[in-house]
Amino acid sequence: MTGVVLIEQVNVDASPETVFAAATDWDRQREWMLGTSVRVLRGDGRSIGSELEAVTGIAGIGVTDRMRVTVWDAPWRCEMRHLGRVVRGIGIFAVRPRGRDDATFEWTEQLELPLGVLGAAGWLLVRPLFSRGLQWSLDRFAAFCRTYP
């Protein structure tokens, strides 16, 4: 498998605690994350071992991404292991304080691409759209945090 890393970030006018709570409010992620809804399958969603399912798509066509929480260090970091057939690797939400009521939210995806050279070639085509979608979601996330909860 070929591995790729994608990192996007956004500055948020909210405390690190608010940013982390908003990012990990799984039921409300659809309010800011492009075409995605998330639900907790096992555990409380806020501890190591909890499992989540994200469905990303449009008009009923999409990808299901099952994840397990592997790191929970509130309010600074949450790491998830992507367990699916299509989406595999690690996703990371990290919060860095910039002040009492300011933070930077960073979203990292360390993905394992299937299909070897073919998967790597496909990633070259998909990456700009994927990155743009992540940044669009992060811009919405910054606005979401200003009114959260």
ABEGO torsion letter per residue (X at the ends): XBBBBBBBBBBBBBBAAAAAAAAABAAAAAAABBGBBBBBABEAGABBGBBBBBBBEBGGBBBBBBBBBABBBOAABBBBBBABAABBEBBBBBBBBAEAABBBBBBBBBBBBBGEAAAAAAAAAAAAAAAAAAAAAAAAAAAAAAAOX
